[in-house]
């Protein structure tokens, strides 16, 4: 419901078009976040074998969101989508402590790529509704986010299946771009 109010702030002509790259390990919730942003049904989501693209209007911006599959065999192809990225959105399953090191390694490989230099970073700490989920603050520490000094970054707790926190993350994206 909160997303609908955000999407109702549509303007006839958006001020600016942005390219958002939505990455993270498989099963982190990337496609659920994308479908939530687009106000689509999330009851029948299958693993993304390639990519999904959705455009949404938010706070005067047309957001072209590229959701790229996160399976290990697909990750080497992520770099093919880095060109002209305005914001990197990285989704983490906060309850999957066994893959925390793996997701941290993948994130830092992204942050060291020249094509993503200075690109703002939004980390969604997804699946906050699960009992074993790390808080956003604990996840930020575990991923070493406070050490990032070369770009603006934000971590946002969310539960994509309910839409909790998704809108707030997009608000940060729009504010960080307006500051540029």
Backbone as CSV, one residue per row, in Angstrom:
resi,resn,N_x,N_y,N_z,CA_x,CA_y,CA_z,C_x,C_y,C_z
1,UNK,0.818,-1.194,0.000,0.000,0.000,0.000,0.855,1.249,0.000
2,UNK,1.951,1.272,0.757,2.865,2.399,0.774,3.513,2.605,-0.583
3,UNK,3.784,1.511,-1.291,4.371,1.628,-2.620,3.408,2.280,-3.591
4,UNK,2.126,1.964,-3.436,1.144,2.571,-4.332,1.138,4.081,-4.185
5,UNK,1.233,4.564,-2.958,1.239,6.018,-2.772,2.487,6.632,-3.395
6,UNK,3.609,5.922,-3.314,4.833,6.409,-3.940,4.662,6.442,-5.457
7,UNK,4.114,5.385,-6.007,3.944,5.316,-7.450,2.895,6.299,-7.955
8,UNK,1.992,6.708,-7.094,0.970,7.685,-7.498,1.543,9.083,-7.647
9,UNK,2.782,9.271,-7.214,3.437,10.566,-7.368,4.006,10.712,-8.779
10,UNK,3.373,10.031,-9.707,3.839,10.054,-11.089,3.761,11.458,-11.669
11,UNK,4.739,11.783,-12.478,4.702,13.025,-13.237,4.571,12.647,-14.707
12,UNK,3.994,13.527,-15.467,3.818,13.244,-16.890,5.175,13.069,-17.577
13,UNK,6.134,13.907,-17.229,7.466,13.810,-17.829,8.492,13.746,-16.693
14,UNK,9.071,12.587,-16.465,10.061,12.481,-15.397,11.241,13.414,-15.640
15,UNK,11.811,13.929,-14.552,12.956,14.830,-14.646,14.150,14.120,-15.263
16,UNK,14.324,12.859,-14.909,15.532,12.160,-15.314,15.281,10.656,-15.343
17,UNK,15.961,9.994,-16.256,15.874,8.546,-16.359,17.123,7.954,-15.717
18,UNK,16.949,6.951,-14.877,18.065,6.333,-14.168,18.121,4.842,-14.449
19,UNK,19.337,4.336,-14.462,19.556,2.893,-14.630,20.004,2.340,-13.287
20,UNK,19.188,1.453,-12.728,19.487,0.812,-11.456,19.805,-0.653,-11.716
21,UNK,20.905,-1.107,-11.149,21.317,-2.489,-11.306,21.030,-3.216,-9.999
22,UNK,20.200,-4.250,-10.072,19.735,-5.004,-8.912,20.445,-6.358,-8.900
23,UNK,21.397,-6.514,-7.975,22.204,-7.723,-7.903,22.171,-8.330,-6.513
24,UNK,22.669,-9.538,-6.410,22.747,-10.261,-5.151,22.753,-11.752,-5.454
25,UNK,23.053,-12.545,-4.452,23.070,-13.992,-4.652,21.674,-14.495,-4.995
26,UNK,21.636,-15.701,-5.567,20.352,-16.316,-5.861,19.549,-16.485,-4.568
27,UNK,18.261,-16.340,-4.671,17.319,-16.488,-3.557,17.409,-15.369,-2.514
28,UNK,18.016,-14.245,-2.866,18.098,-13.123,-1.926,16.804,-12.313,-1.900
29,UNK,16.038,-12.359,-3.014,14.782,-11.612,-3.073,14.781,-10.488,-4.094
30,UNK,15.707,-10.510,-5.031,15.818,-9.437,-6.019,14.549,-9.284,-6.861
31,UNK,14.069,-10.391,-7.412,12.887,-10.323,-8.275,11.648,-9.945,-7.478
32,UNK,11.569,-10.384,-6.245,10.435,-9.995,-5.392,10.452,-8.486,-5.174
33,UNK,11.623,-7.918,-4.926,11.734,-6.465,-4.770,11.322,-5.768,-6.065
34,UNK,11.809,-6.262,-7.199,11.469,-5.665,-8.487,9.970,-5.695,-8.737
35,UNK,9.350,-6.843,-8.506,7.910,-6.962,-8.736,7.116,-6.117,-7.733
36,UNK,7.610,-5.999,-6.523,6.960,-5.145,-5.533,7.003,-3.690,-5.988
37,UNK,8.154,-3.258,-6.495,8.277,-1.887,-7.006,7.314,-1.620,-8.151
38,UNK,7.108,-2.635,-8.980,6.229,-2.482,-10.142,4.771,-2.807,-9.821
39,UNK,4.470,-3.034,-8.537,3.115,-3.375,-8.086,2.567,-4.607,-8.810
40,UNK,3.416,-5.604,-8.984,3.014,-6.842,-9.642,2.857,-7.955,-8.619
41,UNK,2.164,-9.003,-9.040,1.936,-10.171,-8.194,3.263,-10.863,-7.892
42,UNK,3.482,-11.199,-6.619,4.726,-11.861,-6.225,4.502,-13.317,-5.819
43,UNK,3.335,-13.848,-6.107,3.017,-15.208,-5.678,3.667,-16.302,-6.508
44,UNK,4.097,-15.989,-7.723,4.662,-17.023,-8.602,5.998,-16.560,-9.175
45,UNK,6.991,-16.454,-8.325,8.314,-16.020,-8.762,9.208,-17.238,-8.906
46,UNK,9.894,-17.296,-10.036,10.846,-18.380,-10.285,12.245,-17.784,-10.358
47,UNK,13.266,-18.606,-10.153,14.636,-18.079,-10.234,14.887,-17.413,-11.590
48,UNK,15.588,-16.288,-11.553,15.876,-15.542,-12.763,17.057,-16.186,-13.483
49,UNK,16.798,-16.711,-14.674,17.846,-17.381,-15.441,18.689,-16.382,-16.231
50,UNK,18.159,-15.241,-16.519,18.870,-14.198,-17.256,18.704,-12.879,-16.548
51,UNK,17.751,-12.073,-17.034,17.487,-10.795,-16.393,16.038,-10.384,-16.598
52,UNK,15.581,-9.480,-15.739,14.269,-8.849,-15.841,14.508,-7.346,-15.839
53,UNK,13.686,-6.620,-16.565,13.771,-5.160,-16.566,12.375,-4.607,-16.321
54,UNK,12.278,-3.684,-15.404,11.014,-2.984,-15.155,11.324,-1.500,-15.052
55,UNK,10.396,-0.682,-15.495,10.514,0.765,-15.338,9.408,1.245,-14.422
56,UNK,9.780,2.029,-13.438,8.806,2.634,-12.527,9.134,4.114,-12.401
57,UNK,8.122,4.903,-12.118,8.306,6.330,-11.906,8.288,6.575,-10.406
58,UNK,9.280,7.314,-9.928,9.369,7.604,-8.506,9.992,8.972,-8.304
59,UNK,9.274,9.834,-7.620,9.767,11.159,-7.248,10.376,11.899,-8.433
60,UNK,9.710,11.844,-9.583,10.159,12.566,-10.753,11.227,11.851,-11.561
61,UNK,11.591,10.646,-11.163,12.585,9.866,-11.890,11.923,8.664,-12.558
62,UNK,12.380,8.349,-13.763,12.010,7.081,-14.378,13.136,6.122,-14.021
63,UNK,12.809,5.118,-13.224,13.797,4.152,-12.759,13.712,2.901,-13.619
64,UNK,14.760,2.655,-14.401,14.856,1.430,-15.196,15.676,0.449,-14.368
65,UNK,14.990,-0.535,-13.804,15.616,-1.460,-12.861,15.933,-2.763,-13.581
66,UNK,17.209,-3.111,-13.585,17.707,-4.338,-14.202,17.974,-5.348,-13.105
67,UNK,17.218,-6.419,-13.087,17.350,-7.508,-12.114,18.076,-8.649,-12.829
68,UNK,19.301,-8.910,-12.388,20.127,-9.942,-13.032,20.177,-11.153,-12.100
69,UNK,20.034,-12.345,-12.672,20.070,-13.578,-11.887,21.327,-13.669,-11.032
70,UNK,21.213,-14.343,-9.887,22.315,-14.414,-8.940,22.940,-15.780,-8.760
71,UNK,22.567,-16.745,-9.605,23.182,-18.065,-9.491,24.673,-17.952,-9.808
72,UNK,25.458,-18.800,-9.184,26.921,-18.755,-9.327,27.351,-18.749,-10.804
73,UNK,26.685,-19.549,-11.645,27.099,-19.632,-13.055,26.754,-18.366,-13.841
74,UNK,25.844,-17.547,-13.325,25.444,-16.308,-14.010,26.294,-15.116,-13.563
75,UNK,26.800,-15.148,-12.352,27.529,-13.989,-11.799,28.668,-13.464,-12.657
76,UNK,29.431,-14.315,-13.357,30.489,-13.759,-14.215,29.954,-12.825,-15.306
77,UNK,28.680,-12.938,-15.642,28.086,-12.102,-16.678,27.561,-10.766,-16.138
78,UNK,27.552,-10.600,-14.812,27.081,-9.341,-14.229,27.796,-8.155,-14.848
79,UNK,29.108,-8.288,-15.068,29.909,-7.155,-15.555,29.417,-6.618,-16.901
80,UNK,28.694,-7.449,-17.650,28.161,-6.992,-18.933,27.055,-5.949,-18.774
81,UNK,26.581,-5.760,-17.564,25.473,-4.837,-17.307,25.902,-3.585,-16.537
82,UNK,27.194,-3.435,-16.255,27.682,-2.333,-15.417,27.628,-0.974,-16.110
83,UNK,27.788,-0.945,-17.414,27.877,0.309,-18.168,26.674,1.213,-17.887
84,UNK,26.943,2.472,-17.601,25.917,3.513,-17.395,25.000,3.258,-16.199
85,UNK,25.465,2.513,-15.227,24.667,2.279,-14.018,24.710,3.526,-13.141
86,UNK,23.533,3.993,-12.731,23.441,5.165,-11.853,23.443,4.781,-10.382
87,UNK,22.841,3.634,-10.050,22.778,3.170,-8.662,22.880,1.648,-8.667
88,UNK,23.698,1.128,-7.755,23.808,-0.309,-7.555,22.960,-0.674,-6.344
89,UNK,22.038,-1.599,-6.546,21.217,-2.114,-5.448,21.642,-3.560,-5.229
90,UNK,22.087,-3.856,-4.027,22.562,-5.196,-3.712,21.640,-5.777,-2.640
91,UNK,21.074,-6.938,-2.934,20.104,-7.559,-2.038,20.766,-8.721,-1.307
92,UNK,20.587,-8.750,0.003,21.160,-9.799,0.836,20.038,-10.486,1.614
93,UNK,20.071,-11.811,1.625,19.165,-12.592,2.465,19.740,-12.522,3.880
94,UNK,19.140,-11.717,4.728,19.647,-11.481,6.086,19.615,-12.712,6.966
95,UNK,18.858,-13.720,6.562,18.741,-14.920,7.385,19.717,-16.028,6.956
96,UNK,20.407,-15.818,5.840,21.294,-16.852,5.292,22.736,-16.612,5.752
97,UNK,22.994,-16.934,7.019,24.317,-16.684,7.601,25.396,-17.556,6.971
98,UNK,25.019,-18.723,6.433,25.997,-19.609,5.808,26.607,-18.988,4.546
99,UNK,25.873,-18.087,3.912,26.353,-17.479,2.663,26.792,-16.030,2.850
100,UNK,26.926,-15.608,4.089,27.294,-14.221,4.373,28.670,-13.877,3.800
101,UNK,29.629,-14.777,3.971,30.971,-14.521,3.430,30.922,-14.448,1.902
102,UNK,30.192,-15.373,1.284,30.075,-15.394,-0.178,29.448,-14.105,-0.704
103,UNK,28.387,-13.654,-0.058,27.729,-12.433,-0.534,28.633,-11.218,-0.323
104,UNK,29.401,-11.211,0.757,30.345,-10.117,0.995,31.433,-10.070,-0.065
105,UNK,31.948,-11.221,-0.437,32.980,-11.284,-1.478,32.427,-10.770,-2.811
106,UNK,31.227,-11.210,-3.162,30.614,-10.766,-4.422,30.389,-9.250,-4.417
107,UNK,29.923,-8.719,-3.280,29.690,-7.281,-3.182,30.988,-6.516,-3.379
108,UNK,32.047,-6.925,-2.720,33.303,-6.181,-2.826,33.949,-6.324,-4.198
109,UNK,33.705,-7.420,-4.889,34.174,-7.512,-6.276,33.452,-6.483,-7.143
110,UNK,32.164,-6.290,-6.885,31.401,-5.275,-7.617,31.956,-3.876,-7.345
111,UNK,32.223,-3.596,-6.085,32.647,-2.252,-5.694,34.041,-1.891,-6.198
112,UNK,34.827,-2.887,-6.581,36.163,-2.594,-7.090,36.202,-2.465,-8.609
113,UNK,35.094,-2.698,-9.283,35.063,-2.584,-10.737,35.036,-1.112,-11.151
114,UNK,35.891,-0.759,-12.103,35.990,0.630,-12.561,34.678,1.183,-13.105
115,UNK,33.876,0.342,-13.751,32.618,0.818,-14.334,31.591,1.186,-13.264
116,UNK,31.805,0.719,-12.046,30.886,1.045,-10.944,31.508,2.038,-9.965
117,UNK,32.627,2.630,-10.358,33.306,3.598,-9.495,32.370,4.771,-9.198
118,UNK,32.292,5.153,-7.943,31.485,6.282,-7.463,29.976,6.070,-7.570
119,UNK,29.534,4.894,-7.983,28.100,4.615,-8.104,27.529,4.397,-6.700
120,UNK,26.485,5.149,-6.329,25.876,4.952,-5.009,25.410,3.506,-4.822
121,UNK,25.469,3.040,-3.575,25.127,1.667,-3.232,23.988,1.630,-2.222
122,UNK,22.937,0.918,-2.576,21.853,0.622,-1.641,21.894,-0.876,-1.383
123,UNK,22.000,-1.258,-0.114,21.947,-2.666,0.260,20.612,-2.912,0.945
124,UNK,19.828,-3.807,0.372,18.592,-4.232,1.027,18.917,-5.427,1.909
125,UNK,18.707,-5.282,3.204,18.825,-6.386,4.163,17.471,-7.072,4.186
126,UNK,17.260,-7.969,3.242,15.949,-8.574,3.012,15.670,-9.721,3.983
127,UNK,14.416,-10.098,4.032,13.898,-11.223,4.823,14.005,-10.964,6.325
128,UNK,13.748,-9.718,6.706,13.791,-9.337,8.110,12.699,-10.015,8.934
129,UNK,11.710,-10.591,8.262,10.618,-11.269,8.959,11.014,-12.655,9.453
130,UNK,12.148,-13.173,9.008,12.562,-14.517,9.413,13.287,-14.468,10.759
131,UNK,13.085,-15.483,11.592,13.605,-15.435,12.965,15.131,-15.341,13.073
132,UNK,15.867,-15.892,12.141,17.327,-15.886,12.218,17.967,-14.689,11.509
133,UNK,17.165,-13.751,11.037,17.688,-12.634,10.249,18.580,-11.721,11.081
134,UNK,19.710,-11.341,10.492,20.562,-10.321,11.101,19.863,-8.972,10.936
135,UNK,20.017,-8.093,11.884,19.480,-6.744,11.728,20.280,-6.042,10.632
136,UNK,19.722,-4.962,10.108,20.440,-4.201,9.087,21.772,-3.697,9.641
137,UNK,21.785,-3.247,10.882,23.028,-2.749,11.489,24.072,-3.855,11.612
138,UNK,23.647,-5.039,12.056,24.583,-6.156,12.174,25.088,-6.608,10.802
139,UNK,24.201,-6.593,9.822,24.594,-6.978,8.467,25.584,-5.962,7.894
140,UNK,25.342,-4.682,8.140,26.270,-3.640,7.667,27.664,-3.869,8.231
141,UNK,27.731,-4.201,9.519,29.031,-4.471,10.155,29.668,-5.725,9.560
142,UNK,28.883,-6.786,9.396,29.401,-8.051,8.872,29.943,-7.887,7.449
143,UNK,29.319,-7.018,6.659,29.761,-6.783,5.287,30.837,-5.705,5.201
144,UNK,31.114,-5.048,6.320,32.132,-4.001,6.324,31.697,-2.720,5.635
145,UNK,30.396,-2.478,5.582,29.906,-1.287,4.878,30.439,0.027,5.450
146,UNK,30.621,0.153,6.771,31.141,1.432,7.282,32.526,1.807,6.733
147,UNK,33.252,0.839,6.193,34.578,1.144,5.638,34.496,1.718,4.219
148,UNK,33.311,1.725,3.622,33.152,2.261,2.263,33.180,3.779,2.332
149,UNK,34.189,4.354,1.714,34.359,5.818,1.745,34.309,6.444,0.356
150,UNK,34.270,5.607,-0.698,34.369,6.138,-2.056,33.030,6.379,-2.741
151,UNK,31.951,6.201,-2.017,30.618,6.366,-2.613,29.588,6.490,-1.492
152,UNK,28.458,7.141,-1.771,27.378,7.113,-0.788,26.795,5.703,-0.727
153,UNK,26.424,5.273,0.463,25.801,3.961,0.615,24.751,4.031,1.711
154,UNK,23.842,3.082,1.632,22.758,2.984,2.610,22.382,1.518,2.738
155,UNK,22.106,1.094,3.949,21.534,-0.240,4.127,20.102,-0.052,4.590
156,UNK,19.199,-0.819,4.012,17.779,-0.691,4.309,17.210,-2.041,4.683
157,UNK,16.714,-2.163,5.890,16.014,-3.386,6.294,14.741,-3.495,5.469
158,UNK,14.445,-4.700,5.015,13.204,-4.874,4.259,12.700,-6.303,4.352
159,UNK,11.426,-6.429,4.071,10.777,-7.724,3.897,10.027,-7.597,2.580
160,UNK,10.673,-8.031,1.506,10.146,-7.801,0.160,8.760,-8.405,-0.045
161,UNK,8.499,-9.570,0.558,7.196,-10.209,0.338,6.047,-9.389,0.908
162,UNK,6.336,-8.515,1.856,5.307,-7.621,2.409,5.469,-6.193,1.903
163,UNK,6.584,-5.914,1.251,6.855,-4.554,0.772,7.477,-3.669,1.833
164,UNK,7.704,-4.192,3.024,8.258,-3.383,4.115,9.679,-2.937,3.780
165,UNK,9.920,-1.639,3.828,11.249,-1.095,3.636,11.654,-0.871,2.189
166,UNK,10.921,-1.428,1.238,11.294,-1.291,-0.169,11.168,0.155,-0.619
167,UNK,10.064,0.782,-0.294,9.830,2.182,-0.683,10.889,3.094,-0.073
168,UNK,11.224,2.862,1.179,12.223,3.699,1.847,13.581,3.614,1.139
169,UNK,13.913,2.428,0.666,15.147,2.277,-0.097,15.131,3.091,-1.380
170,UNK,14.008,3.062,-2.078,13.895,3.830,-3.328,13.906,5.331,-3.060
171,UNK,13.356,5.747,-1.936,13.420,7.162,-1.573,14.873,7.589,-1.387
172,UNK,15.682,6.735,-0.741,17.103,7.045,-0.576,17.783,7.139,-1.933
173,UNK,17.455,6.208,-2.845,18.033,6.230,-4.189,17.767,7.579,-4.846
174,UNK,16.518,8.020,-4.825,16.152,9.282,-5.471,16.846,10.473,-4.800
175,UNK,16.927,10.469,-3.479,17.608,11.561,-2.776,19.093,11.582,-3.078
176,UNK,19.717,10.409,-3.161,21.159,10.377,-3.415,21.472,10.869,-4.834
177,UNK,20.584,10.599,-5.771,20.779,11.070,-7.144,20.553,12.573,-7.243
178,UNK,19.580,13.079,-6.504,19.314,14.518,-6.519,20.496,15.313,-5.978
179,UNK,21.260,14.705,-5.077,22.425,15.378,-4.497,23.588,15.477,-5.487
180,UNK,23.589,14.616,-6.482,24.694,14.609,-7.466,24.685,15.842,-8.329
